[in-house]
Amino acid sequence: MSQHFEFTSPEAGPACVPEWSQWRPTLRATLLFLVDEAAGRVLLIRKKRGLGAGKINGPGGKLEAGEEPWQCAVRETREELGIEVIEPRLHGQLWFQFVDGLALYAEVFRATQWTGEPIETEEALPLWTSLKALPFEQMWADDALWLGPVLRDQAFFVGRFVFDADLMLHADLQWLEQVPESPSWVRFS
């Protein structure tokens, strides 16, 4: 059975939440979280540039033309950390509407196999982090709502969020029993 959570900040204006059924992204991206289950840790990064610079997150980035989301997640992790991810699994969708107009759709992947050792690059500093001590105070506000269950319980979700810069104005999170087989839940025209 699916579960649902919704929240709107008192700072949100009356028209803050878009009509999600009509919403279309201006940018498509991915995030990948590499979990070392035996050690009880996850490989995070401190972003050095781009959207979220200075924040802790999973490796990821923009889809290139003709690229499937799972391919983007593997490529971005290779570029940001110098490792090769094996068999990433889709676990969620993130729909972000920013007050400044950015509309970002990201697919969230989880993987437990890789080759190589993570290295620091111009884009990211690798951070192995205990699954019991995720640094939510240094992450995007929405991460505290979904990241733990995805990493620890392998849960599936769809999250729709509205942000004004770093301030989360609205959250709508639905937990699902399973993810569809397709590497992309939504096809945008």
Secondary structure as GFF3:
##gff-version 3
##sequence-region A 1 189
A	DSSP	beta_strand	3	8	.	.	.	ID=ss1
A	DSSP	beta_strand	27	36	.	.	.	ID=ss2
A	DSSP	beta_strand	41	47	.	.	.	ID=ss3
A	DSSP	beta_strand	56	57	.	.	.	ID=ss4
A	DSSP	beta_strand	60	62	.	.	.	ID=ss5
A	DSSP	alpha_helix	69	81	.	.	.	ID=ss6
A	DSSP	beta_strand	84	86	.	.	.	ID=ss7
A	DSSP	beta_strand	89	98	.	.	.	ID=ss8
A	DSSP	beta_strand	103	111	.	.	.	ID=ss9
A	DSSP	beta_strand	113	115	.	.	.	ID=ss10
A	DSSP	beta_strand	124	130	.	.	.	ID=ss11
A	DSSP	three_ten_helix	136	138	.	.	.	ID=ss12
A	DSSP	alpha_helix	143	153	.	.	.	ID=ss13
A	DSSP	beta_strand	156	164	.	.	.	ID=ss14
A	DSSP	beta_strand	167	176	.	.	.	ID=ss15
###
